[in-house]
Amino acid sequence: MPSSISSSETQSVRAGLIRSTASDRPGVAQPVPERDVPRQPWSAIVVATLLLSALLIGAWELHWRRVGAQPGYRNSNGEWADQRRRIDEGEGARTVLIGSSRTLFDIQLDEWERVTGERPIQLALEGTSALPALEDLAADPQFTGRLLIGIAPQQFFAAFANRADAVAYYHRQTPAQRSGDWLSKHLIEPWFAFFDPDFALGTVVRRQAWPRRPGLRSLPDVRKNSVQGEDRNTRLWSKVADDAAYRAIVRDRWAQMFEGPLPKMDTPAKSAAVIAEQIRRTAVAVDTLRTRGVAVLFVRDPSGGPFLDFEETRLPRATTWDVLLGETGAPGIHFADYAELQGNELPDWSHVSPKDADRYTHALASIVQRDFWPRTEMPAGSAQSAK
């Protein structure tokens, strides 16, 4: 019985051309269609594309330079890992700084070195309790130096951990990640001001005043508020201090936090439990460090205005700082107890201004050297500045 579909019906007809299909040629592969590439001035197209790309990048860079941005190093997990690695590569006897953004922005490494003769390793992480770094150092027998722990009440006692993944990144960093971080640090970051997460085009687009759905509450992201040097020597961005409109944006972000309960602390019972757990874990870590001969010192950096009012109301000193020192048995420096640590400008209520950061660091380092850690020789095998 003949097939209902003849071989002629299986052929493809186009513009008078009859082409056999695969069914007409059993066992023979279908030929690959060929398409001629049209003749174009490809060299000119490549050159024009490169020039246009350079023009657009240059325009974007110029825009952010005019805003006040400047080239600097990104506060990335890779850069934190580089500094953390120094402890396990022969510098474990150095002084190390941990804490949140106040420790990171307010303490200037150059000034600390001038006063004490030693440049500390900066491991503070913004938006993050010191506890993740503290427990990591407690578990590392290579660390035998001195540890300054910065305490920002709302970060430490409420267990904020926005950048805690930096610790895991250090322990799991792959060769490919290390290579990428190195290339970024040496070939891009020192030269381009726009290479900052806050200036990314996608971030800028999302930040526009788009219409929002009714009932949808979205808090704004924390805007850029710091500039960072090669070894994480960081200070508050001068724009926060000098530009009133931009300073208002940064303050408004903090004010969002003042309105509602802190995460995991929406009832008095939960708040007390979170604080107690933070202090308990801290005491365990401090005891571990103490058995290795590590000297531990807590520092409560300055805050002011509505931010200080918020801290004293939600996280009063008597139930947080005082208990912390009592449970750990470690000494502490509270800015309110020292006249020389007061009187600094706090543009965003939370961080010392760029022009006062050196003054604050000098005063703090002098107190530390005078009352707690007398000046000693640089640890053996460590570089003078390790920049």
C-alpha positions as CSV (number, residue, x, y, z in Angstrom):
1,M,0.0,0.0,0.0
2,P,1.6,3.3,-1.0
3,S,2.3,5.9,1.7
4,S,-0.2,8.6,2.1
5,I,2.7,11.1,1.9
6,S,4.8,10.8,-1.3
7,S,8.5,11.5,-1.4
8,S,7.7,14.6,-3.4
9,E,5.7,15.9,-0.5
10,T,8.6,15.6,1.8
11,Q,10.7,17.9,-0.3
12,S,11.2,21.6,0.7
13,V,10.3,24.0,-2.1
14,R,11.6,27.6,-1.9
15,A,11.8,30.0,-4.8
16,G,11.8,27.2,-7.3
17,L,14.5,25.2,-5.5
18,I,13.7,21.6,-4.5
19,R,15.7,20.4,-1.6
20,S,15.7,16.9,-0.3
21,T,15.0,16.4,3.4
22,A,16.7,14.0,5.7
23,S,13.9,11.4,5.1
24,D,14.9,11.3,1.5
25,R,18.6,10.4,2.3
26,P,18.5,7.7,5.0
27,G,21.8,7.5,6.9
28,V,23.1,10.8,5.5
29,A,23.4,13.8,7.9
30,Q,21.5,17.0,7.1
31,P,24.0,19.5,5.6
32,V,24.9,22.4,7.8
33,P,23.4,25.6,6.4
34,E,25.9,28.2,5.3
35,R,25.4,31.9,5.7
36,D,27.9,34.3,4.2
37,V,29.1,37.0,6.5
38,P,28.5,40.3,4.8
39,R,31.4,42.5,3.9
40,Q,31.8,45.2,6.5
41,P,34.5,47.6,7.7
42,W,35.2,45.4,10.8
43,S,38.4,47.2,11.8
44,A,36.6,50.5,11.9
45,I,33.7,49.0,13.8
46,V,36.0,47.6,16.5
47,V,37.8,50.9,16.8
48,A,34.5,52.8,17.0
49,T,33.2,50.4,19.7
50,L,36.3,50.8,21.8
51,L,36.2,54.6,21.5
52,L,32.5,54.7,22.4
53,S,33.1,52.4,25.4
54,A,35.9,54.6,26.6
55,L,33.8,57.7,26.1
56,L,30.9,56.3,28.2
57,I,33.2,55.1,31.0
58,G,35.0,58.4,31.0
59,A,31.7,60.3,31.2
60,W,30.5,58.1,34.1
61,E,33.8,58.6,35.9
62,L,33.7,62.3,35.4
63,H,30.1,62.4,36.8
64,W,31.1,60.7,40.1
65,R,34.3,62.8,40.4
66,R,32.1,65.9,40.3
67,V,29.8,64.4,42.9
68,G,32.8,64.1,45.2
69,A,33.9,60.5,44.8
70,Q,37.5,59.6,44.6
71,P,39.4,56.4,43.7
72,G,39.9,54.1,46.7
73,Y,39.8,50.5,47.8
74,R,36.5,48.6,48.1
75,N,35.6,47.3,51.5
76,S,35.2,43.8,50.2
77,N,35.3,40.4,51.8
78,G,38.5,39.8,49.8
79,E,40.3,42.8,51.3
80,W,39.1,41.8,54.8
81,A,40.5,38.3,54.1
82,D,43.9,39.8,53.1
83,Q,44.2,41.6,56.4
84,R,42.9,38.5,58.4
85,R,45.5,36.3,56.6
86,R,48.3,38.4,58.0
87,I,47.7,36.9,61.5
88,D,48.3,33.4,60.1
89,E,51.4,34.5,58.1
90,G,53.6,35.6,60.9
91,E,51.9,38.7,62.4
92,G,49.8,37.0,65.0
93,A,51.5,39.0,67.8
94,R,50.2,42.3,66.5
95,T,47.4,44.5,67.9
96,V,44.1,43.7,66.1
97,L,41.0,46.0,65.9
98,I,37.5,44.5,65.6
99,G,34.1,46.0,65.9
100,S,31.6,47.7,63.6
101,S,31.8,50.9,61.5
102,R,32.7,53.2,64.3
103,T,35.9,51.2,65.0
104,L,36.5,51.1,61.2
105,F,35.9,54.8,60.4
106,D,37.0,56.5,63.6
107,I,40.4,54.8,64.3
108,Q,43.1,56.0,61.9
109,L,45.9,53.6,61.6
110,D,48.5,56.2,60.7
111,E,47.8,58.2,63.8
112,W,47.7,55.1,66.0
113,E,51.1,54.1,64.7
114,R,52.5,57.5,65.5
115,V,51.4,57.3,69.1
116,T,52.1,53.6,69.9
117,G,54.8,52.7,67.4
118,E,52.7,49.8,66.0
119,R,50.3,49.8,63.1
120,P,47.3,47.5,64.1
121,I,45.5,45.1,61.8
122,Q,42.0,46.5,61.0
123,L,39.3,43.8,61.0
124,A,36.2,45.8,62.0
125,L,33.1,45.2,59.8
126,E,30.4,47.8,59.3
127,G,26.9,46.8,60.3
128,T,28.2,43.9,62.2
129,S,28.7,42.9,65.8
130,A,32.4,42.2,66.7
131,L,31.3,38.7,67.9
132,P,31.9,36.8,64.6
133,A,35.5,38.1,64.3
134,L,36.0,37.6,68.0
135,E,35.1,34.0,68.0
136,D,37.1,33.4,64.9
137,L,40.2,34.9,66.5
138,A,39.6,33.0,69.7
139,A,39.7,29.7,67.7
140,D,43.0,30.7,66.0
141,P,46.1,29.7,68.1
142,Q,48.2,31.9,65.8
143,F,46.7,35.0,67.3
144,T,48.6,35.9,70.5
145,G,48.7,39.7,70.3
146,R,46.3,42.3,71.8
147,L,42.7,42.8,70.8
148,L,40.7,46.0,70.9
149,I,37.0,45.3,70.6
150,G,34.8,48.3,69.5
151,I,31.3,48.3,70.9
152,A,28.4,50.1,69.1
153,P,25.5,49.2,71.3
154,Q,22.9,48.7,68.5
155,Q,25.2,46.5,66.5
156,F,26.8,44.5,69.2
157,F,24.1,43.8,71.7
158,A,21.4,43.3,69.0
159,A,23.6,40.8,67.2
160,F,23.7,42.6,63.8
161,A,25.7,40.5,61.3
162,N,25.4,42.2,57.9
163,R,29.0,41.5,57.0
164,A,29.6,38.3,59.1
165,D,30.0,36.3,55.8
166,A,33.5,37.9,55.5
167,V,34.8,35.4,58.1
168,A,33.5,32.4,56.2
169,Y,34.9,34.0,53.0
170,Y,38.3,34.1,54.5
171,H,38.3,30.4,55.4
172,R,36.8,29.3,52.0
173,Q,38.4,31.7,49.6
174,T,39.4,29.9,46.4
175,P,42.4,30.6,44.3
176,A,40.2,32.1,41.6
177,Q,38.6,34.4,44.1
178,R,42.0,35.5,45.4
179,S,43.1,36.2,41.9
180,G,40.0,38.2,41.1
181,D,40.4,40.2,44.4
182,W,44.0,40.9,43.6
183,L,43.2,42.1,40.1
184,S,40.4,44.3,41.3
185,K,42.6,45.8,44.1
186,H,45.6,46.6,41.9
187,L,44.2,47.3,38.4
188,I,40.8,48.9,39.0
189,E,40.1,50.2,42.5
190,P,43.0,52.7,42.7
191,W,42.1,54.3,39.4
192,F,38.3,54.5,39.1
193,A,36.1,56.5,41.4
194,F,32.9,55.0,40.0
195,F,34.0,51.5,41.0
196,D,31.9,51.5,44.2
197,P,28.7,49.5,44.8
198,D,26.8,52.7,45.6
199,F,27.6,54.1,42.2
200,A,26.7,51.1,40.1
201,L,24.2,51.9,37.4
202,G,21.8,49.3,38.6
203,T,21.9,50.7,42.1
204,V,21.4,54.2,40.8
205,V,18.3,53.1,38.8
206,R,16.8,51.3,41.7
207,R,17.3,54.4,43.9
208,Q,15.1,56.6,41.7
209,A,11.6,57.7,43.0
210,W,9.7,54.9,41.3
211,P,6.0,54.6,42.2
212,R,5.5,52.0,44.9
213,R,2.7,49.6,45.4
214,P,0.3,50.5,48.2
215,G,1.2,48.9,51.5
216,L,4.7,48.0,50.5
217,R,7.3,49.4,52.9
218,S,10.9,49.4,51.7
219,L,13.7,50.9,53.7
220,P,16.4,52.7,51.7
221,D,19.9,51.1,51.6
222,V,22.7,52.6,53.6
223,R,24.4,55.1,51.2
224,K,28.1,55.4,50.7
225,N,29.6,57.0,53.8
226,S,33.3,56.1,53.9
227,V,36.5,56.0,52.0
228,Q,39.1,53.3,52.5
229,G,42.9,53.0,52.1
230,E,45.0,50.1,51.1
231,D,45.1,48.2,54.4
232,R,41.5,49.1,55.3
233,N,42.5,52.4,56.9
234,T,39.1,54.0,56.6
235,R,37.4,57.3,57.5
236,L,34.0,58.9,57.1
237,W,33.5,60.3,53.6
238,S,33.9,64.1,53.6
239,K,30.7,64.5,51.7
240,V,28.8,63.4,54.8
241,A,30.3,66.2,56.7
242,D,30.4,68.9,54.1
243,D,27.2,68.4,52.0
244,A,24.1,69.2,54.0
245,A,21.7,67.5,51.6
246,Y,23.8,64.3,51.5
247,R,24.2,64.3,55.3
248,A,20.4,64.5,55.6
249,I,20.1,61.3,53.5
250,V,22.5,59.5,55.7
251,R,20.8,60.7,58.9
252,D,17.4,59.8,57.5
253,R,18.6,56.2,57.1
254,W,19.6,56.0,60.7
255,A,16.3,57.6,61.8
256,Q,14.5,54.7,60.1
257,M,16.1,52.4,62.7
258,F,14.9,54.5,65.6
259,E,11.2,54.1,64.8
260,G,10.6,50.4,65.3
261,P,12.0,47.5,67.4
262,L,15.4,46.2,66.6
263,P,15.5,42.8,64.8
264,K,14.8,39.9,67.2
265,M,14.1,42.4,70.0
266,D,10.4,43.2,69.6
267,T,9.6,42.4,73.2
268,P,11.4,43.0,76.5
269,A,11.9,39.3,77.0
270,K,13.4,38.8,73.6
271,S,15.6,41.8,74.0
272,A,17.0,40.6,77.3
273,A,17.6,37.1,75.8
274,V,19.6,38.5,72.8
275,I,21.7,40.7,75.0
276,A,22.4,37.9,77.5
277,E,23.4,35.5,74.7
278,Q,25.8,38.1,73.1
279,I,27.5,38.7,76.4
280,R,27.7,35.0,77.2
281,R,29.4,34.1,73.9
282,T,31.7,37.1,74.3
283,A,32.8,36.0,77.7
284,V,33.6,32.5,76.5
285,A,35.7,33.9,73.6
286,V,37.5,36.3,75.9
287,D,38.3,33.5,78.4
288,T,39.8,31.5,75.5
289,L,41.9,34.4,74.4
290,R,43.0,35.1,78.0
291,T,44.4,31.6,78.3
292,R,46.7,32.3,75.4
293,G,47.9,35.5,77.0
294,V,45.9,37.8,74.7
295,A,45.1,41.2,76.2
296,V,41.5,42.3,75.5
297,L,40.2,45.8,75.8
298,F,36.7,47.0,75.0
299,V,36.1,50.5,73.6
300,R,32.7,52.3,73.4
301,D,33.3,54.8,70.5
302,P,31.4,58.2,70.5
303,S,27.8,58.8,69.3
304,G,25.6,61.8,69.7
305,G,22.3,63.5,69.0
306,P,19.3,61.3,68.3
307,F,21.5,58.3,67.8
308,L,22.9,58.5,71.4
309,D,19.3,59.1,72.7
310,F,18.2,56.0,70.9
311,E,21.0,53.9,72.4
312,E,20.5,55.1,75.9
313,T,16.8,54.4,75.7
314,R,16.8,51.0,74.0
315,L,20.2,49.7,75.2
316,P,21.1,51.6,78.4
317,R,24.7,51.4,79.6
318,A,23.7,49.7,82.9
319,T,22.2,46.7,81.3
320,T,24.6,46.3,78.4
321,W,28.1,47.9,78.7
322,D,28.5,47.5,82.4
323,V,27.3,43.9,82.4
324,L,29.6,43.1,79.5
325,L,32.7,44.3,81.4
326,G,31.5,42.5,84.6
327,E,30.9,39.2,82.8
328,T,34.1,39.2,80.8
329,G,36.4,40.6,83.5
330,A,38.0,42.8,80.7
331,P,38.7,46.5,81.0
332,G,36.9,49.0,78.9
333,I,37.1,52.6,77.7
334,H,33.7,54.4,77.4
335,F,33.9,57.8,75.6
336,A,31.6,59.4,78.1
337,D,34.2,58.8,80.9
338,Y,37.1,60.6,79.2
339,A,37.0,64.3,78.4
340,E,39.6,63.9,75.7
341,L,37.3,61.6,73.8
342,Q,34.5,64.1,73.6
343,G,34.0,67.3,71.6
344,N,34.4,65.6,68.2
345,E,32.1,66.5,65.4
346,L,29.7,63.6,64.5
347,P,28.1,64.6,61.2
348,D,25.8,61.6,61.0
349,W,25.5,61.3,64.8
350,S,27.4,58.0,64.7
351,H,30.9,58.5,63.3
352,V,33.6,61.0,63.9
353,S,34.1,63.5,61.1
354,P,37.2,63.2,58.8
355,K,38.8,66.3,60.2
356,D,38.4,65.0,63.8
357,A,39.3,61.4,63.3
358,D,43.0,61.9,63.8
359,R,42.4,63.9,66.9
360,Y,40.1,61.2,68.3
361,T,42.6,58.4,67.4
362,H,45.5,60.3,69.1
363,A,43.5,60.7,72.3
364,L,42.3,57.1,72.3
365,A,45.7,55.6,71.6
366,S,47.3,57.8,74.2
367,I,44.7,56.5,76.8
368,V,45.3,52.9,75.8
369,Q,49.1,53.3,76.0
370,R,49.0,55.2,79.3
371,D,46.4,53.2,81.2
372,F,46.3,49.7,79.6
373,W,48.9,48.7,77.1
374,P,52.3,50.4,77.6
375,R,54.3,51.0,74.5
376,T,56.4,48.0,73.4
377,E,58.7,47.1,70.6
378,M,57.1,46.1,67.3
379,P,56.3,42.3,67.2
380,A,59.2,40.3,65.7
381,G,58.9,39.6,62.0
382,S,56.2,42.3,61.3
383,A,56.6,45.2,58.9
384,Q,56.6,48.7,60.3
385,S,53.5,49.8,58.4
386,A,52.5,46.6,56.4
387,K,50.8,48.8,53.8
